[in-house]
Amino acid sequence: MQAVEISGAGPPEVLRLCTRPVPALQLGEVLIRVAAAGVNRPDCLQRAGGYPPPPGVSDLPGLEVAGTVVAVARDVTGPAPGDRVCALVAGGGYAEYCAAPAVQCLPVPAGFSLVEAAAIPETFFTVWTNVFERGRLQRGESLLVHGGASGIGTTAIQLGAAFGARVFATAGSDEKCALCFRLGAELAVNYRTHKFLDVLLDATKKRGIDVILDMVGGSYLPDNLRLLREDGRLVWIAALAGTKGEVNISQVFLKRLTLTGSTLRNRPPAEKGRIARALHEAVWPLFEQRSVVPVIQHVLPLAEAVEAHRILEANQAMGKVVLRMTDDP
């Protein structure tokens, strides 16, 4: 099969097309003929040498795929060969075939193309487990999404709004803020021209925010803590601006704040399968109504993986970047 491998830690140019054996199935897995694969920030971190795959996982990048099941391990009862699925994987997505734990596969939503389906797993699994499980967002509460025009951000805005939250966002341009507004944000703050703390305190009449989803880290920490209301929850999923920040501990205990975060890649399949089932129950009906859809700006052939990484790292994308393997619909 054709695949894209990382020839050595470095810039996007270290990605290269290669030929690899089709993966051999382990117990609990299915083999997917990949039509499309999502491109995500963790792929860039892996390529740069900062996010190695867990032991036993393919060294090929790619954490989400969509395609058709072509084979299953002997202990798998579903999905079946011929089924169109999307799947969260721990690696190996940038390839024409990918092995995936069966419990991490979900049916392609009715009416969705395989390209659309490939943009679902990584961001929707991440947002569901962090905003709704760890962050415990409830109907009527407020949610602030930093990086609102990113793949994660566009997902979080739509799901927050769909489940009845007041949604706010930050983004790095007026165009990106306009996208956040169209997706359901009540207000989007251009962090290059305005201080989000001041704008959002005014917008909430000093009440503050219940849940903040943060992928920035670093210097955002003090303002995030000031902005959270009593019993507020700050959830980290990345630290693009650095892993260290100043914590005013008195704010934490006086306002009874919760500071938490998580990653998906190193969780066992059983845990990811539980998240998959929750998503299928709660979010798949929204997909099939098309009231929530993944936002995709760039679809590139597998051979242009280098360009896909350049786009992502330059913060040029609004929504997702997807690599396409075939001409399947």
KEKE-3310 file (N, C-alpha, C; in steps of 0.2 Angstrom, whole numbers, plus 5000, padded with zeros to 4 digits):
npx = (5004:5002:5008:5011:5026:5036:5052:5061:5063:5057:5054:5039:5044:5050:5041:5036:5031:5029:5030:5022:5019:5002:4993:4993:4980:4976:4969:4952:4952:4948:4951:4953:4949:4956:4948:4949:4958:4960:4969:4979:4984:4991:4998:5007:5015:5020:5027:5037:5044:5040:5029:5028:5022:5011:5018:5019:5010:5007:5020:5017:5010:4993:4977:4964:4952:4942:4932:4930:4926:4936:4941:4940:4945:4945:4938:4929:4913:4906:4910:4906:4913:4912:4905:4904:4914:4919:4934:4943:4960:4976:4987:4994:4985:4988:4988:4984:4977:4971:4973:4961:4954:4939:4930:4932:4927:4914:4898:4897:4889:4872:4870:4883:4898:4913:4925:4920:4916:4929:4934:4928:4931:4943:4942:4928:4928:4937:4932:4920:4923:4931:4924:4911:4911:4923:4923:4910:4899:4883:4866:4862:4873:4889:4901:4918:4928:4944:4954:4944:4941:4948:4950:4946:4940:4929:4921:4918:4911:4900:4894:4893:4883:4873:4869:4863:4871:4878:4889:4905:4920:4937:4948:4960:4958:4947:4940:4940:4934:4921:4917:4916:4905:4895:4894:4888:4893:4890:4897:4913:4930:4943:4958:4970:4967:4959:4958:4953:4949:4943:4933:4925:4921:4913:4903:4897:4892:4900:4899:4906:4913:4907:4914:4929:4937:4953:4967:4978:4986:5000:5003:4989:4984:4983:4972:4962:4959:4954:4943:4935:4919:4912:4914:4918:4926:4941:4948:4961:4968:4979:4994:4999:5005:5015:5019:5019:5013:5006:4998:4986:4983:4974:4962:4958:4954:4945:4935:4931:4937:4939:4953:4958:4962:4965:4971:4969:4976:4984:4974:4966:4958:4945:4941:4940:4931:4920:4918:4915:4903:4895:4895:4889:4876:4872:4877:4876:4863:4862:4871:4864:4854:4860:4862:4874:4890:4906:4918:4927:4941:4951:4955:4966:4977:4984:4998:5001:5004:5014:5011:4999:5002:5010:5000:4992:5001:5004:4993:4983:4972:4954:4944:4945:4959:4960:4966:4965:4963:4957:4945:4932:4915)
npy = (4994:5012:5025:5038:5042:5047:5053:5057:5067:5083:5097:5100:5095:5082:5073:5059:5050:5032:5015:5002:4987:4980:4982:4969:4961:4962:4954:4960:4970:4979:4980:4994:5000:5014:5030:5043:5054:5062:5077:5083:5093:5085:5076:5084:5087:5074:5072:5082:5076:5076:5069:5054:5038:5027:5012:4998:5003:5009:5018:5027:5043:5050:5050:5048:5041:5037:5025:5010:4994:4980:4968:4958:4954:4938:4938:4948:4955:4966:4981:4975:4967:4978:4988:5005:5016:5027:5030:5032:5031:5026:5029:5028:5032:5039:5032:5019:5008:5004:4998:4996:4997:4988:4993:5007:5011:5019:5021:5028:5044:5045:5052:5058:5061:5051:5059:5069:5062:5057:5068:5068:5060:5063:5076:5076:5066:5071:5084:5079:5071:5080:5093:5089:5078:5079:5093:5094:5102:5110:5112:5129:5134:5143:5143:5145:5144:5143:5147:5146:5144:5133:5115:5108:5119:5123:5112:5111:5123:5121:5110:5114:5124:5117:5109:5118:5128:5144:5151:5156:5163:5163:5170:5172:5182:5193:5187:5174:5175:5178:5166:5158:5165:5162:5148:5147:5154:5166:5177:5182:5184:5194:5190:5196:5210:5213:5212:5197:5194:5206:5209:5198:5198:5210:5206:5196:5202:5203:5191:5180:5164:5148:5135:5133:5129:5125:5127:5133:5137:5142:5159:5162:5157:5165:5174:5166:5160:5171:5174:5163:5159:5156:5139:5136:5127:5123:5117:5109:5104:5105:5114:5126:5138:5135:5126:5130:5141:5155:5152:5158:5153:5156:5161:5148:5141:5150:5152:5139:5131:5120:5113:5104:5091:5082:5068:5058:5048:5039:5031:5016:5004:5000:5011:5021:5016:5017:5031:5032:5025:5034:5046:5041:5039:5052:5062:5058:5058:5072:5074:5067:5075:5086:5097:5098:5098:5093:5105:5109:5115:5112:5100:5088:5078:5062:5063:5076:5078:5085:5099:5099:5099:5111:5120:5118:5121:5135:5141:5143:5137:5136:5127:5109:5100:5088:5073:5065:5049:5042:5042:5039:5043)
npz = (5000:4997:5007:5019:5027:5042:5039:5048:5063:5061:5050:5040:5028:5030:5029:5018:5004:5003:5002:5010:5019:5019:5034:5047:5055:5072:5086:5089:5080:5064:5047:5037:5021:5016:5013:5016:5027:5042:5046:5059:5073:5083:5074:5068:5079:5082:5070:5072:5082:5095:5100:5101:5095:5104:5112:5101:5092:5075:5066:5057:5054:5058:5064:5062:5052:5037:5028:5020:5027:5025:5030:5045:5061:5069:5081:5080:5080:5074:5066:5049:5035:5020:5026:5028:5037:5050:5060:5075:5078:5084:5077:5060:5050:5038:5025:5013:5018:5034:5051:5063:5080:5083:5091:5091:5079:5070:5061:5045:5045:5040:5023:5023:5015:5013:5015:5023:5034:5038:5045:5057:5069:5078:5082:5087:5096:5105:5109:5115:5126:5134:5135:5138:5147:5156:5158:5161:5155:5155:5150:5147:5153:5151:5139:5134:5120:5116:5101:5091:5078:5074:5070:5082:5088:5080:5081:5095:5097:5089:5095:5108:5107:5101:5112:5120:5127:5131:5120:5118:5109:5105:5092:5079:5069:5060:5050:5055:5067:5062:5056:5068:5074:5064:5066:5078:5090:5102:5103:5097:5100:5093:5096:5093:5092:5103:5121:5128:5140:5146:5136:5137:5151:5151:5142:5149:5159:5170:5176:5172:5165:5163:5158:5151:5137:5132:5122:5121:5133:5143:5143:5144:5156:5168:5165:5161:5173:5180:5173:5174:5182:5199:5204:5191:5177:5170:5156:5148:5133:5125:5123:5115:5117:5126:5141:5154:5166:5177:5192:5202:5217:5226:5219:5214:5226:5232:5222:5220:5209:5195:5188:5174:5162:5147:5136:5121:5114:5121:5128:5133:5121:5126:5133:5124:5116:5124:5123:5110:5109:5117:5109:5097:5102:5106:5097:5084:5079:5077:5067:5056:5055:5050:5057:5064:5058:5052:5049:5035:5027:5018:5006:5002:4991:4996:4993:4995:5008:5015:5011:5018:5031:5032:5030:5042:5052:5049:5054:5045:5041:5042:5052:5047:5039:5027:5020:5005:4999:4988:4975:4980:4984)
capx = (5000:5005:5008:5016:5030:5040:5058:5065:5060:5059:5049:5035:5047:5052:5036:5038:5028:5033:5027:5022:5014:4995:4993:4991:4975:4976:4962:4948:4953:4946:4955:4949:4952:4955:4946:4951:4961:4960:4976:4978:4990:4996:5002:5013:5019:5024:5032:5043:5048:5037:5023:5029:5016:5012:5021:5015:5006:5011:5024:5014:5005:4986:4974:4957:4951:4935:4933:4926:4929:4938:4942:4939:4948:4940:4933:4925:4906:4904:4907:4907:4916:4908:4902:4907:4915:4925:4937:4948:4966:4982:4992:4993:4980:4991:4989:4978:4974:4973:4969:4957:4950:4932:4925:4933:4923:4907:4896:4897:4882:4868:4871:4889:4904:4919:4929:4917:4917:4936:4935:4924:4933:4948:4939:4922:4930:4941:4927:4915:4926:4933:4919:4904:4913:4928:4920:4903:4895:4876:4862:4861:4879:4893:4907:4923:4932:4950:4955:4937:4941:4952:4946:4943:4936:4923:4917:4916:4906:4893:4891:4890:4877:4868:4866:4860:4875:4880:4895:4910:4926:4943:4951:4965:4957:4940:4937:4939:4928:4915:4916:4914:4898:4890:4893:4884:4895:4886:4902:4920:4935:4949:4963:4975:4965:4956:4959:4947:4946:4939:4927:4920:4918:4908:4898:4893:4890:4905:4897:4911:4912:4907:4918:4934:4941:4959:4972:4984:4990:5005:5001:4982:4982:4980:4966:4957:4957:4950:4937:4930:4915:4912:4913:4920:4930:4946:4950:4966:4969:4985:4998:5003:5009:5019:5016:5020:5009:5006:4992:4984:4980:4968:4957:4956:4950:4939:4929:4930:4938:4942:4958:4959:4964:4966:4973:4965:4980:4986:4969:4965:4952:4939:4939:4939:4925:4914:4917:4912:4896:4891:4895:4884:4869:4871:4879:4875:4857:4863:4874:4860:4849:4865:4863:4881:4894:4913:4920:4933:4943:4956:4955:4972:4978:4989:5005:5002:5004:5018:5007:4994:5006:5012:4994:4990:5006:5004:4987:4979:4965:4948:4941:4949:4962:4959:4970:4960:4966:4953:4939:4926:4911)
capy = (5000:5018:5028:5044:5041:5052:5050:5059:5072:5089:5101:5096:5091:5076:5068:5056:5044:5026:5008:4998:4981:4981:4980:4963:4962:4959:4953:4966:4975:4978:4983:4998:5003:5021:5034:5050:5054:5069:5080:5086:5095:5080:5073:5089:5086:5068:5073:5086:5072:5078:5065:5047:5034:5022:5005:4993:5007:5011:5024:5031:5048:5050:5048:5047:5039:5035:5021:5004:4988:4975:4962:4959:4949:4932:4939:4954:4954:4971:4981:4969:4969:4981:4993:5012:5018:5032:5027:5035:5027:5029:5030:5024:5035:5042:5026:5017:5004:5006:4994:5000:4993:4988:4997:5014:5013:5022:5021:5035:5046:5046:5058:5061:5058:5049:5065:5073:5057:5057:5074:5068:5056:5066:5082:5075:5062:5076:5088:5076:5069:5086:5098:5087:5073:5082:5099:5094:5107:5109:5117:5136:5137:5147:5139:5149:5140:5146:5144:5144:5143:5127:5109:5107:5125:5123:5106:5113:5129:5118:5105:5118:5128:5112:5106:5123:5132:5151:5149:5162:5160:5168:5168:5176:5186:5195:5182:5168:5177:5178:5159:5156:5167:5158:5141:5147:5158:5172:5182:5179:5190:5193:5191:5201:5217:5214:5207:5193:5194:5212:5209:5193:5200:5214:5202:5192:5207:5202:5184:5175:5159:5141:5131:5136:5124:5129:5123:5138:5136:5147:5165:5162:5154:5170:5177:5161:5159:5177:5174:5158:5160:5151:5132:5135:5122:5125:5110:5109:5099:5107:5120:5128:5143:5134:5122:5133:5148:5157:5150:5161:5148:5159:5160:5142:5139:5155:5151:5132:5130:5114:5113:5097:5091:5075:5066:5052:5043:5033:5028:5009:5004:5000:5018:5025:5013:5020:5037:5031:5024:5040:5050:5038:5040:5059:5067:5055:5061:5079:5074:5065:5081:5091:5103:5099:5095:5095:5111:5107:5120:5110:5093:5087:5071:5060:5065:5083:5078:5091:5105:5099:5101:5118:5124:5118:5125:5142:5143:5146:5133:5137:5120:5104:5098:5081:5070:5060:5043:5039:5046:5037:5048)
capz = (5000:4998:5014:5021:5033:5044:5038:5053:5066:5058:5047:5036:5022:5032:5027:5012:5001:5004:5001:5016:5019:5022:5041:5049:5060:5079:5089:5091:5075:5058:5042:5033:5015:5018:5007:5018:5033:5044:5048:5066:5077:5086:5068:5067:5085:5081:5065:5074:5087:5102:5102:5099:5095:5110:5110:5097:5087:5069:5066:5052:5057:5056:5070:5061:5045:5035:5022:5019:5030:5020:5034:5052:5065:5070:5087:5079:5077:5070:5059:5045:5028:5016:5030:5028:5044:5052:5065:5079:5078:5088:5072:5054:5046:5032:5022:5009:5023:5041:5056:5069:5085:5080:5096:5089:5073:5070:5055:5042:5046:5034:5019:5024:5011:5017:5016:5029:5039:5040:5049:5063:5075:5082:5086:5091:5102:5110:5112:5119:5132:5138:5136:5141:5152:5161:5159:5163:5152:5156:5146:5150:5156:5146:5136:5130:5116:5113:5095:5089:5070:5072:5070:5088:5090:5076:5084:5101:5096:5086:5100:5114:5105:5100:5118:5124:5131:5128:5117:5116:5106:5103:5086:5077:5063:5060:5046:5059:5071:5058:5056:5074:5075:5060:5069:5084:5095:5103:5103:5095:5101:5090:5102:5091:5093:5109:5127:5128:5147:5147:5132:5140:5157:5149:5139:5154:5165:5176:5179:5170:5161:5167:5156:5146:5133:5131:5118:5121:5139:5144:5146:5145:5162:5173:5162:5161:5180:5182:5169:5177:5188:5204:5202:5184:5175:5165:5153:5144:5128:5122:5126:5110:5119:5132:5146:5160:5167:5184:5195:5208:5220:5230:5215:5214:5231:5233:5217:5219:5202:5193:5182:5172:5155:5145:5129:5119:5111:5126:5132:5130:5116:5129:5135:5118:5113:5128:5121:5103:5110:5119:5103:5093:5105:5107:5092:5077:5076:5075:5060:5051:5053:5047:5062:5066:5053:5052:5045:5031:5022:5013:5005:4997:4990:5000:4991:4997:5015:5017:5011:5023:5038:5032:5031:5049:5056:5048:5056:5039:5040:5047:5052:5046:5033:5026:5015:5001:4995:4982:4972:4982:4987)
cpx = (5004:5003:5012:5019:5034:5048:5063:5062:5062:5053:5044:5038:5050:5047:5037:5033:5032:5028:5027:5018:5007:4996:4990:4986:4977:4969:4958:4948:4949:4951:4951:4953:4950:4953:4949:4954:4962:4968:4975:4984:4994:5000:5008:5018:5023:5029:5038:5047:5045:5031:5023:5023:5017:5015:5016:5010:5010:5014:5021:5010:4998:4982:4966:4956:4944:4936:4928:4930:4930:4939:4942:4943:4943:4936:4929:4918:4903:4909:4909:4910:4911:4905:4907:4908:4920:4928:4943:4954:4971:4988:4990:4988:4982:4993:4983:4974:4976:4969:4967:4954:4943:4928:4926:4930:4916:4905:4896:4890:4879:4869:4878:4894:4909:4924:4926:4917:4924:4937:4931:4928:4938:4945:4933:4923:4933:4936:4922:4917:4929:4928:4913:4906:4917:4925:4913:4898:4888:4872:4861:4868:4883:4899:4911:4927:4938:4951:4949:4937:4945:4947:4942:4938:4929:4918:4914:4911:4899:4890:4889:4884:4871:4865:4865:4864:4876:4887:4899:4916:4931:4945:4956:4964:4949:4937:4935:4934:4921:4912:4913:4907:4893:4889:4889:4887:4891:4891:4909:4924:4941:4955:4969:4974:4962:4958:4953:4944:4941:4933:4922:4917:4912:4902:4894:4891:4894:4904:4903:4908:4912:4913:4923:4938:4947:4965:4979:4989:4994:5002:4993:4980:4979:4973:4960:4954:4953:4944:4932:4926:4916:4910:4914:4925:4935:4949:4955:4967:4975:4988:5002:5007:5014:5015:5016:5016:5008:4999:4991:4980:4973:4962:4954:4951:4944:4933:4928:4931:4941:4947:4959:4961:4964:4969:4969:4970:4982:4981:4968:4958:4945:4936:4937:4932:4919:4913:4913:4904:4892:4890:4889:4877:4868:4872:4877:4868:4857:4867:4869:4854:4854:4864:4870:4885:4901:4914:4927:4935:4947:4956:4961:4973:4984:4996:5006:5002:5008:5015:5002:4997:5008:5006:4992:4995:5006:4998:4982:4972:4960:4944:4947:4953:4962:4963:4965:4965:4963:4948:4932:4922:4911)
cpy = (5006:5021:5034:5042:5047:5050:5052:5065:5079:5093:5097:5092:5084:5070:5065:5051:5038:5020:5004:4992:4983:4979:4973:4964:4959:4958:4959:4971:4973:4982:4987:5000:5010:5026:5041:5049:5061:5071:5084:5088:5090:5076:5078:5088:5080:5069:5077:5082:5073:5073:5058:5043:5029:5016:5001:4997:5009:5017:5029:5036:5046:5046:5047:5045:5037:5031:5015:4998:4983:4968:4963:4953:4944:4933:4945:4953:4960:4977:4975:4972:4972:4987:5000:5014:5024:5029:5032:5030:5030:5030:5026:5026:5037:5036:5023:5011:5005:5001:4998:4996:4994:4993:5005:5016:5015:5022:5028:5038:5047:5052:5061:5057:5055:5054:5068:5068:5057:5063:5074:5065:5060:5072:5081:5071:5067:5080:5085:5074:5075:5091:5095:5082:5077:5089:5100:5100:5105:5114:5123:5138:5140:5143:5144:5144:5144:5143:5142:5142:5136:5121:5108:5113:5124:5117:5108:5119:5125:5114:5109:5121:5122:5109:5112:5127:5139:5150:5156:5159:5166:5165:5173:5181:5188:5190:5176:5169:5176:5171:5157:5158:5163:5151:5141:5151:5164:5178:5179:5185:5189:5195:5195:5208:5218:5210:5203:5193:5200:5212:5204:5195:5205:5210:5198:5196:5205:5195:5179:5169:5152:5136:5134:5130:5127:5125:5127:5137:5143:5153:5166:5160:5159:5173:5172:5160:5165:5177:5169:5160:5155:5144:5131:5130:5124:5118:5112:5103:5100:5113:5123:5134:5142:5130:5125:5140:5149:5155:5154:5156:5150:5159:5153:5140:5143:5154:5143:5129:5123:5115:5106:5097:5083:5074:5060:5047:5037:5030:5021:5009:5004:5007:5022:5022:5016:5027:5037:5030:5030:5045:5047:5040:5048:5064:5064:5058:5068:5079:5072:5070:5087:5097:5104:5095:5097:5101:5109:5112:5117:5102:5092:5080:5069:5062:5072:5083:5084:5097:5105:5101:5108:5122:5124:5122:5132:5145:5146:5143:5136:5130:5115:5104:5091:5079:5065:5055:5041:5044:5044:5043:5048)
cpz = (5000:5005:5014:5027:5035:5044:5044:5056:5063:5055:5043:5030:5024:5030:5020:5010:5002:5002:5007:5016:5022:5029:5042:5055:5067:5081:5091:5085:5068:5053:5037:5027:5015:5012:5009:5025:5036:5046:5054:5069:5080:5080:5068:5073:5084:5075:5067:5080:5094:5104:5099:5099:5101:5108:5106:5092:5081:5069:5061:5056:5054:5062:5069:5053:5043:5029:5023:5023:5025:5023:5041:5055:5067:5076:5086:5076:5074:5071:5055:5038:5024:5020:5029:5035:5044:5058:5068:5079:5082:5083:5066:5049:5039:5027:5018:5013:5030:5046:5061:5074:5083:5085:5095:5083:5074:5063:5052:5043:5039:5030:5019:5018:5016:5019:5023:5035:5042:5045:5056:5069:5080:5086:5090:5097:5108:5113:5117:5126:5137:5139:5140:5147:5157:5163:5162:5161:5152:5151:5150:5153:5150:5145:5132:5127:5113:5106:5091:5082:5069:5071:5076:5090:5086:5079:5090:5101:5094:5092:5106:5112:5104:5106:5123:5128:5127:5126:5116:5113:5106:5096:5084:5071:5063:5056:5050:5064:5068:5057:5062:5076:5070:5063:5075:5090:5096:5102:5101:5096:5097:5095:5100:5092:5099:5115:5128:5135:5148:5143:5135:5147:5156:5146:5143:5160:5171:5179:5178:5166:5165:5165:5151:5143:5130:5127:5118:5127:5140:5147:5147:5152:5167:5171:5162:5168:5182:5179:5172:5182:5193:5201:5194:5183:5169:5162:5147:5139:5124:5125:5121:5111:5125:5137:5153:5161:5175:5186:5201:5212:5224:5226:5214:5219:5233:5228:5216:5212:5201:5187:5180:5164:5153:5138:5128:5117:5115:5130:5129:5125:5120:5131:5129:5115:5117:5125:5114:5104:5112:5113:5098:5095:5105:5101:5085:5075:5074:5068:5055:5050:5050:5051:5064:5060:5054:5047:5042:5026:5016:5012:5000:4996:4995:4999:4993:5005:5018:5017:5016:5030:5038:5033:5038:5053:5055:5051:5051:5038:5045:5046:5050:5039:5033:5020:5012:4998:4989:4980:4975:4985:4994)
residu = (MET:GLN:ALA:VAL:GLU:ILE:SER:GLY:ALA:GLY:PRO:PRO:GLU:VAL:LEU:ARG:LEU:CYS:THR:ARG:PRO:VAL:PRO:ALA:LEU:GLN:LEU:GLY:GLU:VAL:LEU:ILE:ARG:VAL:ALA:ALA:ALA:GLY:VAL:ASN:ARG:PRO:ASP:CYS:LEU:GLN:ARG:ALA:GLY:GLY:TYR:PRO:PRO:PRO:PRO:GLY:VAL:SER:ASP:LEU:PRO:GLY:LEU:GLU:VAL:ALA:GLY:THR:VAL:VAL:ALA:VAL:ALA:ARG:ASP:VAL:THR:GLY:PRO:ALA:PRO:GLY:ASP:ARG:VAL:CYS:ALA:LEU:VAL:ALA:GLY:GLY:GLY:TYR:ALA:GLU:TYR:CYS:ALA:ALA:PRO:ALA:VAL:GLN:CYS:LEU:PRO:VAL:PRO:ALA:GLY:PHE:SER:LEU:VAL:GLU:ALA:ALA:ALA:ILE:PRO:GLU:THR:PHE:PHE:THR:VAL:TRP:THR:ASN:VAL:PHE:GLU:ARG:GLY:ARG:LEU:GLN:ARG:GLY:GLU:SER:LEU:LEU:VAL:HIS:GLY:GLY:ALA:SER:GLY:ILE:GLY:THR:THR:ALA:ILE:GLN:LEU:GLY:ALA:ALA:PHE:GLY:ALA:ARG:VAL:PHE:ALA:THR:ALA:GLY:SER:ASP:GLU:LYS:CYS:ALA:LEU:CYS:PHE:ARG:LEU:GLY:ALA:GLU:LEU:ALA:VAL:ASN:TYR:ARG:THR:HIS:LYS:PHE:LEU:ASP:VAL:LEU:LEU:ASP:ALA:THR:LYS:LYS:ARG:GLY:ILE:ASP:VAL:ILE:LEU:ASP:MET:VAL:GLY:GLY:SER:TYR:LEU:PRO:ASP:ASN:LEU:ARG:LEU:LEU:ARG:GLU:ASP:GLY:ARG:LEU:VAL:TRP:ILE:ALA:ALA:LEU:ALA:GLY:THR:LYS:GLY:GLU:VAL:ASN:ILE:SER:GLN:VAL:PHE:LEU:LYS:ARG:LEU:THR:LEU:THR:GLY:SER:THR:LEU:ARG:ASN:ARG:PRO:PRO:ALA:GLU:LYS:GLY:ARG:ILE:ALA:ARG:ALA:LEU:HIS:GLU:ALA:VAL:TRP:PRO:LEU:PHE:GLU:GLN:ARG:SER:VAL:VAL:PRO:VAL:ILE:GLN:HIS:VAL:LEU:PRO:LEU:ALA:GLU:ALA:VAL:GLU:ALA:HIS:ARG:ILE:LEU:GLU:ALA:ASN:GLN:ALA:MET:GLY:LYS:VAL:VAL:LEU:ARG:MET:THR:ASP:ASP:PRO)
# end
